[in-house]
Amino acid sequence: MLEFVELPDCFYPRDAITIITPCAPTPKHSLYLSNLDDQKFLRFSIKYLYLFKKSVSIEALKCSLSRVLVDYYPLAGRLRKNNNNDDDDHKLEVDCNGEGAVLAEAFMDSTIEDLIEASKVPNKSWRKLMYKVEAQSFLDIPPLVLQVTNLRCGGMILCTAINHCLCDGIGTSQFLHAWAQLTKNPNTKLTIIPFHGRHVLKSRDPPQVRFPLPGYTKTKPTQQVELLKLMQSQPLVATSFTFGSHQVLQLKKQCIPSLKCTTFEVMAAHTWRSWIGSLNLNSDLTVKLLFSINIRKSMNLPQGYYGNGFVLGCAQSKVKDLVCNNNNNNNNNNNLHHGVKLVQQAKATTWDNNGEYIRSMIDFLEDKNVRTDLSASMVISQWSKLGLEDLDFGEGKPLHMGPLTSDVYCLFLPVVGDADAVRVLVSVPESMVESFRHHMMVKESWESHREKNNEDVNTNGYHVEEKLFV
């Protein structure tokens, strides 16, 4: 079990905060943001945490950042309202003014060995690894803020905060790899040229909403079923579960031969039903699973598109159909089969209809009273399979990649060194931690257990990191 690790303070030398501007002139204009970019749901910064065994020259990082911001010049701009309306329904745009990104340099009296295991379940003290920009509002924070923290052992921590209105996970990975490429090889051209325009996902005039969109709502949630209120009523605890390829296969075997599924589909269904099963909800309540679906291929988005090229898929079910209320293994398998099928149906609905479903969603978001329905929903964001763990600035790939903090939104994270494994990280109310752990266990037969290779898992079939308050 992991121990709570309170990080020491960062030491910032004189002139530690640098504004990095593009090293060459860049276009000055307003960049339109699509309705997918401009959702209130996404008005925050994606914060990544990387641990590297060996540090990279800070001057090399500054130089390459200045260079890559020529290509990714909107990240050197600033968000603003696109009109003079002061209410909460304003639409955002990017003022591409070249003001620059914020890069902080720090030192921490610690080692990689001190941090590597504890980083799997971050706590509040880890937030000090990201320089906090003093700002009155979300709009006043630069779209790109970075902190490089050198360690006593010669290692390095890199934390990045990239505004979600400008990039999704694929887009942030594309940008970070471009930065790394220019750090290693300053004179090369970028492998992928960024595509800036967002008008390819512009809504139709007039809007044409032709499908029901259960992931969104225009009404206020019923207080009795608003799960976010439960999340806010008691301390949240970060829980982390690493599933190796064997455990994922055991889950898939509960669905075959009648249903074939991907790793994401079975892990999403398993995590959703485990989460719902831990909440002791009314069995007739309808609950939802919201998850990101990449639409770049289905919408023929240009190569290099780094804006938000995803929509939220929505699976929904009665609690009683999703959660097994007894120890009958057949019922347990049927519940998982049911959950997987719902995830698959949500994906198929999104991708079918020649893009009309996605266009309906974009048009629906033209109404600023529409918001993501979080009242009885679990939200899963997949960070695995994006190449985030392969980032290399010239001194090797990271020993760890994950979020800076844990949240009520569930993350599927890559496991460094094991492309087939998945790490599930989500914060849950203190009172449901043990129940959630119990539900997340992968049950397997003794014969199957004996056939396993010597994997770093416990006898319940999964690896659990100790819970830490966040």
C-alpha positions, -999 to +999 in steps of 0.1 A: +000+000+000+012+035-008+018+061+018+006+096+017+034+117+002+034+153+011+057+170-014+083+195-003+079+231-015+093+241-049+122+266-049+119+293-076+151+310-084+153+347-094+137+353-128+121+318-127+090+329-146+095+335-183+070+345-210+079+325-241+068+342-273+070+328-308+105+333-322+092+346-356+062+368-366+028+350-364-006+358-379-026+383-358-063+376-360-093+361-341-096+324-341-132+311-342-139+282-318-164+256-327-193+247-304-174+216-294-145+238-283-167+263-266-186+241-242-187+252-206-179+216-197-144+222-212-136+256-197-105+244-178-069+234-185-058+198-190-029+193-166-004+166-173+024+153-150+055+137-164+085+123-144+117+119-164+148+101-151+172+127-166+166+164-169+167+184-202+184+217-205+160+245-196+175+267-223+169+240-249+133+237-238+128+275-239+143+277-274+122+248-288+091+261-272+096+295-288+101+278-321+070+254-319+048+284-309+054+298-344+035+268-357+010+265-328+006+303-325-030+302-310-015+287-279+006+319-275-026+340-277-054+347-252-090+337-249-116+364-249-153+369-254-163+375-290-187+403-281-194+428-254-220+406-236-210+402-199-234+374-191-224+337-187-236+327-222-209+345-242-191+326-269-153+325-267-127+330-294-089+332-294-071+365-298-040+354-316-018+382-304+015+364-298+016+374-261+032+340-253+031+310-229+042+310-193+072+288-184+082+284-147+115+269-136+118+254-102+139+230-080+126+204-055+147+186-029+134+152-038+142+122-061+124+103-088+124+072-065+106+092-039+079+102-063+074+074-089+049+052-069+032+080-050+024+098-083-002+072-092-026+087-067-018+124-066-029+145-036-034+182-031+003+189-024+012+179-060-005+210-072+026+230-062+043+214-092+024+237-114+030+275-112-002+292-104-010+322-126-027+350-106-059+357-126-093+371-119-111+347-143-105+317-165-101+340-195-071+358-179-050+326-177-027+320-207-038+290-228-004+274-222+013+273-188+043+250-180+066+242-151+099+224-153+111+212-118+146+198-115+152+172-088+182+165-065+188+132-083+191+149-117+156+139-127+130+163-140+092+169-135+073+185-164+038+198-157+017+212-185-016+231-184-032+234-218-066+251-222-092+225-232-110+250-253-081+250-278-071+213-277-084+179-269-063+150-258-052+141-293-044+178-299-024+182-267-004+150-276+002+163-311+015+197-297+037+181-270+053+157-295+060+186-318+077+205-289+097+174-281+107+169-317+121+204-320+139+200-287+157+169-300+162+181-335+160+219-337+166+221-374+139+196-385+105+204-399+075+192-379+062+157-387+026+169-384+016+204-395-011+218-372-045+227-388-059+257-370-093+263-386-124+253-366-150+263-392-150+227-404-172+220-373-193+252-375-230+248-368-256+250-395-278+281-400-305+275-390-296+247-365-310+212-374-313+189-344-326+156-358-317+132-330-323+129-292-291+138-274-293+122-239-258+134-229-271+170-227-299+188-210-316+222-209-333+216-175-320+218-140-312+184-125-334+169-098-317+175-065-325+141-052-305+123-080-277+148-086-247+127-079-224+157-080-240+169-047-230+136-031-194+142-045-194+176-028-209+164+005-178+146+018-140+144+012-130+128-021-105+100-022-084+092-052-086+055-062-063+039-087-065+005-103-041-010-127-055-038-150-030-059-168-037-077-201-048-108-182-074-090-161-088-072-192-090-106-209-109-121-179-135-093-183-138-099-220-144-136-214-175-127-195-190-113-227-179-138-254-188-157-275-220-137-279-204-103-278-169-093-289-156-060-275-126-037-273-106-030-242-121+004-238-157-009-241-153-036-214-133-014-191-158+014-194-187-009-187-169-025-158-159+008-142-194+023-147-213-006-131-187-007-102-192+030-096-230+028-097-230-003-076-211+016-049-236+044-046-267+025-033-291+042-057-327+036-063-329+005-086-353+023-110-331+054-114-317+060-149-280+065-148-257+076-176-221+070-188-206+098-208-173+091-227-153+108-254-156+096-290-130+107-316-148+121-347-117+130-368-122+101-392-160+101-394-161+139-400-131+138-424-112+164-403-080+176-418-047+160-407-032+180-379-065+191-365-057+198-329-090+214-317-117+194-299-124+166-324-145+145-301-181+143-289-196+127-258-211+093-263-239+085-239-249+051-226-279+050-202-295+023-181-317+016-151-296+008-121-312-026-117-302-036-152-266-025-147-257-036-112-258-071-099-274-072-064-264-107-055-234-130-058-247-150-087-219-151-113-242-155-142-261-123-133-228-106-128-217-116-163-251-105-177-247-071-161-213-066-178-226-078-211-255-053-208-231-025-200-207-033-229-236-035-253-248+000-242-214+014-248-212-001-282-246+012-291-237+047-280-206+045-303-226+032-332-253+058-329-226+085-330-208+072-360-238+062-381-261+084-401-233+099-423-223+124-396-258+137-391-258+127-354-226+147-348-239+176-368-271+176-347-250+177-315-230+207-329-262+225-338-278+217-304-248+233-286-256+266-304-282+270-277-261+284-247-287+270-223-276+235-232-251+219-209-237+184-203-260+163-181-239+154-151-268+149-127-266+111-127-236+105-149-201+090-148-177+107-172-148+088-186-119+103-205-094+081-223-058+092-221-044+059-231-037+052-268-029+089-274+009+084-273+012+107-243+035+083-225+059+082-254+070+119-251+108+121-255+127+154-253+160+137-259+168+121-226+144+092-228+107+086-224+090+094-190+089+069-162+054+081-154+027+100-171-006+110-156-028+139-143-015+164-119-046+159-097-074+134-094-111+144-099-146+130-101-141+125-138-127+091-144-094+088-164-082+057-184-044+062-183-015+046-201+008+023-181+044+031-190+061+000-204+029-020-209+008-010-239-019-035-231-025-024-195-050+003-183-048+023-152-082+036-139-080+068-118-111+084-103-119+102-070-149+090-051-166+100-018-149+087+012-178+065+023-179+045-010-142+037-014-142+002+000-174-007-018-160+007-051-128-014-046-149-045-040-169-040-072-138-033-093-122-066-084-120-090-114-132-124-103-116-154-119-114-191-115-086-208-097-076-226-129-073-193-147-054-178-118-028-207-120-024-202-157-014-166-154+022-154-159+039-139-129+021-105-131+024-078-105-011-082-093-028-094-061-049-125-059-081-106-066-069-101-101-060-064-101-035-041-086-047-014-063-028+017-052-034+030-017-061+056-015-051+092-006-072+122+002-072+149-025 
